Structure formats: C-alpha cells, structure tokens
C-alpha cells in the first residue's frame, strides 16, 4: 500500500507550525519587555520614549497592547530563553529534516545509508 503523504512532508508541516508558535512567543515577549534587537538595559534606557506624546493611533495600539499582555519583571530572563529556544529550533530542525529526507529516499530506492 503506497504512503499517501511522505513522512518528511508531514514533519515539514509540523515543524512549520511549531516555528510559527515559537516566533509568536518571541514577538510577544519582545512586546512585553520592549526590547527589540537584543538591547542591553542601558541601551533600552537611552532610547527615546515615543509614548510620551503619542498620536491618536499610537495611543490606541498602546492601550490594546497593555490590555493583552501581562507585564512582569523584565529581568527574569524569559526573553533570552525564548529567543534561545527559537534559535535552537532554527539550528537543529533543518539538519533533522535532511536526515529524515535521506532516510526516506534511501528506503524508497532500496539503498542502505
């Protein structure tokens, strides 16, 4: 009986959904802490505060953001761990996909690798 979906295709789809979830977590954590590009606390303190005199649109977006995000202590390291989890995923998943694809191809052709 032929396989309807190759196993590598299934895992590519699963990994895509997982990557989307990890990216969302990183984006939400960056929004919560307002640290955008791996900035140090000194760099964050020296950034201009665009919310001191916001325009109407910025006020609406800020209000919605503050209502939807639970604020915690910025120094708890969650942002760093979240970014590292996403980075590890991006480093190791392509290697595992290539190995899975190689095994799948060899199994289809009858070769041993």
MOCORVEN-V779247 format. One record per helix or strand of 3 or more residues. SS is the DSSP state (h for helix, s for strand). FROM is the first residue (numbers start at 1). TO is the last residue. If there is no record, write none. Layout:
<<SS FROM TO> <SS FROM TO>>
//
This chain:
<<h 7 33> <h 41 46> <h 56 68> <h 74 76> <h 78 109>>
//
